[in-house]
Amino acid sequence: MLQSLLERTARCLDKHGLPYMVIGGQAAFVHGKSRASRDIGFALGVGPEHIDVLCAVMDEVGLTSLAESPNQYSRENYVLPCLHRESSVRVGFIFSLTGYEARAITHAIPRKVGDSMVLFAAPEDLIIEKVFAGGSQDLADAKAILSRHEDLKIDYVRETLMELERELGLVLMDRFETLTGDSPNTDTSSKSL
């Protein structure tokens, strides 16, 4: 059911012209994490002003907002948590807060899911997302991705995290550097996505 829900949601987002990439546990699984998550996260390349279009997608897929007022909640939090009525799978939509998120979608990697191509966050962007989230499981996922990919564009990750630190006033580089301290992937070449 999870695979078909992922495929159907991605197709509906495409149909309605909402740029997206799959993030979170499902993307981590694609990039080598051994345990798949039972929820689905989508980063959208648009802001909450597109909530009406997203609501049309939700209706077609069979999703119900977990927020009493989806419009208000998405404008205040830049996220909309939902529940798939048939399977009770949680699906979260994250609206773009920064220019980085919209750019990251252009790096998304297509993977076959069922009969469709679904866009998943590139490993570098997934690491950035996980460091940004900062939870213990998020950081463990980021570390696992770092250890499984020898050709990561580490300079891109660092530059983006520093950009987000400046833009949002958060401390992200300290979190990231604790992950790379014992990581074999310390490529500092100037490759870019």
Phi and psi restraints in degrees (value plus and minus 20) as a CYANA .aco file:
   2 LEU   PHI     -80.6   -40.6
   2 LEU   PSI     -65.0   -25.0
   3 GLN   PHI     -82.6   -42.6
   3 GLN   PSI     -64.9   -24.9
   4 SER   PHI     -88.0   -48.0
   4 SER   PSI     -53.8   -13.8
   5 LEU   PHI     -88.1   -48.1
   5 LEU   PSI     -62.5   -22.5
   6 LEU   PHI     -79.4   -39.4
   6 LEU   PSI     -68.5   -28.5
   7 GLU   PHI     -82.4   -42.4
   7 GLU   PSI     -67.2   -27.2
   8 ARG   PHI     -84.4   -44.4
   8 ARG   PSI     -61.6   -21.6
   9 THR   PHI     -84.6   -44.6
   9 THR   PSI     -64.3   -24.3
  10 ALA   PHI     -80.5   -40.5
  10 ALA   PSI     -63.1   -23.1
  11 ARG   PHI     -81.9   -41.9
  11 ARG   PSI     -61.5   -21.5
  12 CYS   PHI     -88.7   -48.7
  12 CYS   PSI     -57.9   -17.9
  13 LEU   PHI     -82.0   -42.0
  13 LEU   PSI     -63.7   -23.7
  14 ASP   PHI     -80.8   -40.8
  14 ASP   PSI     -67.4   -27.4
  15 LYS   PHI     -77.4   -37.4
  15 LYS   PSI     -57.6   -17.6
  16 HIS   PHI    -113.3   -73.3
  16 HIS   PSI     -12.7    27.3
  17 GLY   PHI      51.9    91.9
  17 GLY   PSI       7.3    47.3
  18 LEU   PHI    -118.6   -78.6
  18 LEU   PSI      90.9   130.9
  19 PRO   PHI     -85.8   -45.8
  19 PRO   PSI     121.3   161.3
  20 TYR   PHI    -171.2  -131.2
  20 TYR   PSI     147.8   187.8
  21 MET   PHI    -169.8  -129.8
  21 MET   PSI     126.0   166.0
  22 VAL   PHI     -98.1   -58.1
  22 VAL   PSI     113.1   153.1
  23 ILE   PHI    -145.5  -105.5
  23 ILE   PSI    -189.5  -149.5
  24 GLY   PHI      50.0    90.0
  24 GLY   PSI    -171.0  -131.0
  25 GLY   PHI     -81.3   -41.3
  25 GLY   PSI     -56.7   -16.7
  26 GLN   PHI     -85.3   -45.3
  26 GLN   PSI     -61.4   -21.4
  27 ALA   PHI     -89.1   -49.1
  27 ALA   PSI     -58.7   -18.7
  28 ALA   PHI     -81.3   -41.3
  28 ALA   PSI     -59.1   -19.1
  29 PHE   PHI     -81.5   -41.5
  29 PHE   PSI     -62.9   -22.9
  30 VAL   PHI     -81.1   -41.1
  30 VAL   PSI     -53.4   -13.4
  31 HIS   PHI    -115.4   -75.4
  31 HIS   PSI      -1.4    38.6
  32 GLY   PHI      89.3   129.3
  32 GLY   PSI     -20.2    19.8
  33 LYS   PHI     -89.4   -49.4
  33 LYS   PSI     118.0   158.0
  34 SER   PHI     -98.0   -58.0
  34 SER   PSI     -38.6     1.4
  35 ARG   PHI    -137.7   -97.7
  35 ARG   PSI     104.1   144.1
  36 ALA   PHI    -104.3   -64.3
  36 ALA   PSI     129.1   169.1
  37 SER   PHI    -104.5   -64.5
  37 SER   PSI     138.6   178.6
  38 ARG   PHI    -119.8   -79.8
  38 ARG   PSI      -3.8    36.2
  39 ASP   PHI    -151.0  -111.0
  39 ASP   PSI     152.0   192.0
  40 ILE   PHI    -150.4  -110.4
  40 ILE   PSI     112.4   152.4
  41 GLY   PHI    -138.2   -98.2
  41 GLY   PSI     115.2   155.2
  42 PHE   PHI    -142.8  -102.8
  42 PHE   PSI     106.1   146.1
  43 ALA   PHI    -111.6   -71.6
  43 ALA   PSI     110.1   150.1
  44 LEU   PHI    -123.6   -83.6
  44 LEU   PSI     122.5   162.5
  45 GLY   PHI    -106.4   -66.4
  45 GLY   PSI       8.6    48.6
  46 VAL   PHI    -158.6  -118.6
  46 VAL   PSI     143.2   183.2
  47 GLY   PHI    -110.1   -70.1
  47 GLY   PSI     157.5   197.5
  48 PRO   PHI     -85.9   -45.9
  48 PRO   PSI     -28.9    11.1
  49 GLU   PHI     -86.4   -46.4
  49 GLU   PSI     -30.0    10.0
  50 HIS   PHI    -117.7   -77.7
  50 HIS   PSI       0.7    40.7
  51 ILE   PHI     -80.4   -40.4
  51 ILE   PSI     -54.4   -14.4
  52 ASP   PHI     -83.6   -43.6
  52 ASP   PSI     -60.0   -20.0
  53 VAL   PHI     -86.7   -46.7
  53 VAL   PSI     -62.1   -22.1
  54 LEU   PHI     -82.6   -42.6
  54 LEU   PSI     -58.0   -18.0
  55 CYS   PHI     -82.6   -42.6
  55 CYS   PSI     -55.0   -15.0
  56 ALA   PHI     -84.4   -44.4
  56 ALA   PSI     -61.4   -21.4
  57 VAL   PHI     -81.0   -41.0
  57 VAL   PSI     -66.7   -26.7
  58 MET   PHI     -78.9   -38.9
  58 MET   PSI     -62.9   -22.9
  59 ASP   PHI     -81.0   -41.0
  59 ASP   PSI     -64.8   -24.8
  60 GLU   PHI     -85.3   -45.3
  60 GLU   PSI     -55.0   -15.0
  61 VAL   PHI    -104.6   -64.6
  61 VAL   PSI     -43.0    -3.0
  62 GLY   PHI      73.1   113.1
  62 GLY   PSI      15.0    55.0
  63 LEU   PHI    -122.4   -82.4
  63 LEU   PSI     123.3   163.3
  64 THR   PHI    -136.7   -96.7
  64 THR   PSI     114.0   154.0
  65 SER   PHI     -87.1   -47.1
  65 SER   PSI     118.4   158.4
  66 LEU   PHI    -107.5   -67.5
  66 LEU   PSI     -26.4    13.6
  67 ALA   PHI    -115.0   -75.0
  67 ALA   PSI     117.0   157.0
  68 GLU   PHI     -79.9   -39.9
  68 GLU   PSI     -61.6   -21.6
  69 SER   PHI    -141.5  -101.5
  69 SER   PSI      73.2   113.2
  70 PRO   PHI     -75.7   -35.7
  70 PRO   PSI     -59.5   -19.5
  71 ASN   PHI     -82.8   -42.8
  71 ASN   PSI     -72.5   -32.5
  72 GLN   PHI     -85.5   -45.5
  72 GLN   PSI     -65.0   -25.0
  73 TYR   PHI     -81.3   -41.3
  73 TYR   PSI     -64.8   -24.8
  74 SER   PHI     -87.6   -47.6
  74 SER   PSI     -55.1   -15.1
  75 ARG   PHI     -90.5   -50.5
  75 ARG   PSI     -51.2   -11.2
  76 GLU   PHI    -104.4   -64.4
  76 GLU   PSI     -51.8   -11.8
  77 ASN   PHI    -137.0   -97.0
  77 ASN   PSI     -28.8    11.2
  78 TYR   PHI      38.8    78.8
  78 TYR   PSI       5.7    45.7
  79 VAL   PHI    -168.0  -128.0
  79 VAL   PSI     132.0   172.0
  80 LEU   PHI    -157.0  -117.0
  80 LEU   PSI      87.7   127.7
  81 PRO   PHI    -101.5   -61.5
  81 PRO   PSI     118.5   158.5
  82 CYS   PHI    -155.3  -115.3
  82 CYS   PSI     147.2   187.2
  83 LEU   PHI    -151.6  -111.6
  83 LEU   PSI     112.8   152.8
  84 HIS   PHI     -98.4   -58.4
  84 HIS   PSI      99.2   139.2
  85 ARG   PHI     -80.3   -40.3
  85 ARG   PSI     -58.7   -18.7
  86 GLU   PHI     -95.3   -55.3
  86 GLU   PSI     -59.9   -19.9
  87 SER   PHI    -130.1   -90.1
  87 SER   PSI     -30.6     9.4
  88 SER   PHI      44.3    84.3
  88 SER   PSI       0.7    40.7
  89 VAL   PHI     -97.6   -57.6
  89 VAL   PSI     115.3   155.3
  90 ARG   PHI    -103.0   -63.0
  90 ARG   PSI     116.5   156.5
  91 VAL   PHI    -149.3  -109.3
  91 VAL   PSI     107.4   147.4
  92 GLY   PHI    -135.6   -95.6
  92 GLY   PSI     118.9   158.9
  93 PHE   PHI    -134.9   -94.9
  93 PHE   PSI     107.4   147.4
  94 ILE   PHI    -132.3   -92.3
  94 ILE   PSI     101.6   141.6
  95 PHE   PHI    -102.6   -62.6
  95 PHE   PSI     132.0   172.0
  96 SER   PHI     -86.2   -46.2
  96 SER   PSI     109.0   149.0
  97 LEU   PHI    -126.2   -86.2
  97 LEU   PSI     -49.1    -9.1
  98 THR   PHI    -148.3  -108.3
  98 THR   PSI     146.1   186.1
  99 GLY   PHI     -84.9   -44.9
  99 GLY   PSI     -45.7    -5.7
 100 TYR   PHI     -77.4   -37.4
 100 TYR   PSI     -66.1   -26.1
 101 GLU   PHI     -80.0   -40.0
 101 GLU   PSI     -64.0   -24.0
 102 ALA   PHI     -83.8   -43.8
 102 ALA   PSI     -59.2   -19.2
 103 ARG   PHI     -85.4   -45.4
 103 ARG   PSI     -60.0   -20.0
 104 ALA   PHI     -80.3   -40.3
 104 ALA   PSI     -52.9   -12.9
 105 ILE   PHI     -83.1   -43.1
 105 ILE   PSI     -49.3    -9.3
 106 THR   PHI     -90.1   -50.1
 106 THR   PSI     -35.9     4.1
 107 HIS   PHI    -114.3   -74.3
 107 HIS   PSI     -24.6    15.4
 108 ALA   PHI     -76.7   -36.7
 108 ALA   PSI     128.2   168.2
 109 ILE   PHI    -126.7   -86.7
 109 ILE   PSI     102.0   142.0
 110 PRO   PHI     -95.1   -55.1
 110 PRO   PSI     116.7   156.7
 111 ARG   PHI    -154.6  -114.6
 111 ARG   PSI     124.3   164.3
 112 LYS   PHI     -94.2   -54.2
 112 LYS   PSI     105.4   145.4
 113 VAL   PHI    -150.1  -110.1
 113 VAL   PSI      94.4   134.4
 114 GLY   PHI      41.4    81.4
 114 GLY   PSI    -143.3  -103.3
 115 ASP   PHI    -121.1   -81.1
 115 ASP   PSI     -11.5    28.5
 116 SER   PHI    -143.1  -103.1
 116 SER   PSI     139.4   179.4
 117 MET   PHI    -114.9   -74.9
 117 MET   PSI     106.0   146.0
 118 VAL   PHI    -136.9   -96.9
 118 VAL   PSI     118.7   158.7
 119 LEU   PHI    -111.1   -71.1
 119 LEU   PSI     102.4   142.4
 120 PHE   PHI    -132.4   -92.4
 120 PHE   PSI     126.3   166.3
 121 ALA   PHI     -75.4   -35.4
 121 ALA   PSI     118.6   158.6
 122 ALA   PHI     -83.3   -43.3
 122 ALA   PSI     134.5   174.5
 123 PRO   PHI     -77.2   -37.2
 123 PRO   PSI     -58.5   -18.5
 124 GLU   PHI     -82.9   -42.9
 124 GLU   PSI     -64.2   -24.2
 125 ASP   PHI     -90.5   -50.5
 125 ASP   PSI     -51.2   -11.2
 126 LEU   PHI     -88.0   -48.0
 126 LEU   PSI     -59.0   -19.0
 127 ILE   PHI     -80.8   -40.8
 127 ILE   PSI     -65.2   -25.2
 128 ILE   PHI     -79.4   -39.4
 128 ILE   PSI     -66.1   -26.1
 129 GLU   PHI     -80.3   -40.3
 129 GLU   PSI     -62.8   -22.8
 130 LYS   PHI     -89.0   -49.0
 130 LYS   PSI     -59.8   -19.8
 131 VAL   PHI     -85.8   -45.8
 131 VAL   PSI     -60.7   -20.7
 132 PHE   PHI     -79.9   -39.9
 132 PHE   PSI     -65.5   -25.5
 133 ALA   PHI     -84.0   -44.0
 133 ALA   PSI     -64.4   -24.4
 134 GLY   PHI      56.8    96.8
 134 GLY   PSI     -18.6    21.4
 135 GLY   PHI     -90.7   -50.7
 135 GLY   PSI     143.0   183.0
 136 SER   PHI     -81.8   -41.8
 136 SER   PSI     -61.1   -21.1
 137 GLN   PHI     -88.5   -48.5
 137 GLN   PSI     -57.7   -17.7
 138 ASP   PHI     -79.7   -39.7
 138 ASP   PSI     -67.0   -27.0
 139 LEU   PHI     -88.0   -48.0
 139 LEU   PSI     -55.1   -15.1
 140 ALA   PHI     -84.7   -44.7
 140 ALA   PSI     -60.6   -20.6
 141 ASP   PHI     -81.8   -41.8
 141 ASP   PSI     -65.7   -25.7
 142 ALA   PHI     -80.0   -40.0
 142 ALA   PSI     -62.9   -22.9
 143 LYS   PHI     -84.3   -44.3
 143 LYS   PSI     -60.1   -20.1
 144 ALA   PHI     -83.3   -43.3
 144 ALA   PSI     -60.9   -20.9
 145 ILE   PHI     -86.2   -46.2
 145 ILE   PSI     -61.6   -21.6
 146 LEU   PHI     -78.7   -38.7
 146 LEU   PSI     -59.7   -19.7
 147 SER   PHI     -96.6   -56.6
 147 SER   PSI     -38.5     1.5
 148 ARG   PHI    -118.3   -78.3
 148 ARG   PSI     -30.4     9.6
 149 HIS   PHI    -142.7  -102.7
 149 HIS   PSI      93.4   133.4
 150 GLU   PHI    -104.0   -64.0
 150 GLU   PSI     -36.0     4.0
 151 ASP   PHI    -129.5   -89.5
 151 ASP   PSI       7.5    47.5
 152 LEU   PHI     -85.6   -45.6
 152 LEU   PSI     127.5   167.5
 153 LYS   PHI    -110.2   -70.2
 153 LYS   PSI      59.8    99.8
 154 ILE   PHI     -83.9   -43.9
 154 ILE   PSI     -56.6   -16.6
 155 ASP   PHI     -81.2   -41.2
 155 ASP   PSI     -58.9   -18.9
 156 TYR   PHI     -81.3   -41.3
 156 TYR   PSI     -63.8   -23.8
 157 VAL   PHI     -81.8   -41.8
 157 VAL   PSI     -69.1   -29.1
 158 ARG   PHI     -81.2   -41.2
 158 ARG   PSI     -67.8   -27.8
 159 GLU   PHI     -81.0   -41.0
 159 GLU   PSI     -60.4   -20.4
 160 THR   PHI     -88.5   -48.5
 160 THR   PSI     -63.1   -23.1
 161 LEU   PHI     -82.3   -42.3
 161 LEU   PSI     -59.1   -19.1
 162 MET   PHI     -86.1   -46.1
 162 MET   PSI     -58.4   -18.4
 163 GLU   PHI     -81.8   -41.8
 163 GLU   PSI     -64.3   -24.3
 164 LEU   PHI     -87.1   -47.1
 164 LEU   PSI     -56.6   -16.6
 165 GLU   PHI     -78.0   -38.0
 165 GLU   PSI     -68.8   -28.8
 166 ARG   PHI     -85.2   -45.2
 166 ARG   PSI     -63.5   -23.5
 167 GLU   PHI     -90.0   -50.0
 167 GLU   PSI     -59.8   -19.8
 168 LEU   PHI    -128.1   -88.1
 168 LEU   PSI     -25.9    14.1
 169 GLY   PHI      49.5    89.5
 169 GLY   PSI      12.9    52.9
 170 LEU   PHI    -126.8   -86.8
 170 LEU   PSI     142.6   182.6
 171 VAL   PHI    -124.0   -84.0
 171 VAL   PSI      85.7   125.7
 172 LEU   PHI    -136.6   -96.6
 172 LEU   PSI     -54.0   -14.0
 173 MET   PHI     -83.5   -43.5
 173 MET   PSI     -56.8   -16.8
 174 ASP   PHI     -80.5   -40.5
 174 ASP   PSI     -62.8   -22.8
 175 ARG   PHI     -80.4   -40.4
 175 ARG   PSI     -66.0   -26.0
 176 PHE   PHI     -85.7   -45.7
 176 PHE   PSI     -64.9   -24.9
 177 GLU   PHI     -83.7   -43.7
 177 GLU   PSI     -49.7    -9.7
 178 THR   PHI     -86.5   -46.5
 178 THR   PSI     -48.6    -8.6
 179 LEU   PHI     -96.9   -56.9
 179 LEU   PSI     -53.9   -13.9
 180 THR   PHI    -109.5   -69.5
 180 THR   PSI     -28.9    11.1
 181 GLY   PHI     -74.1   -34.1
 181 GLY   PSI     -60.0   -20.0
 182 ASP   PHI    -137.6   -97.6
 182 ASP   PSI      -3.7    36.3
 183 SER   PHI    -102.0   -62.0
 183 SER   PSI     117.6   157.6
 184 PRO   PHI     -92.1   -52.1
 184 PRO   PSI     -32.0     8.0
 185 ASN   PHI    -115.6   -75.6
 185 ASN   PSI      61.0   101.0
 186 THR   PHI    -132.8   -92.8
 186 THR   PSI      10.7    50.7
 187 ASP   PHI     -78.8   -38.8
 187 ASP   PSI     101.0   141.0
 188 THR   PHI    -134.9   -94.9
 188 THR   PSI       6.3    46.3
 189 SER   PHI     -86.1   -46.1
 189 SER   PSI     145.3   185.3
 190 SER   PHI    -114.9   -74.9
 190 SER   PSI      13.6    53.6
 191 LYS   PHI     -84.4   -44.4
 191 LYS   PSI     132.3   172.3
 192 SER   PHI    -154.1  -114.1
 192 SER   PSI     138.8   178.8
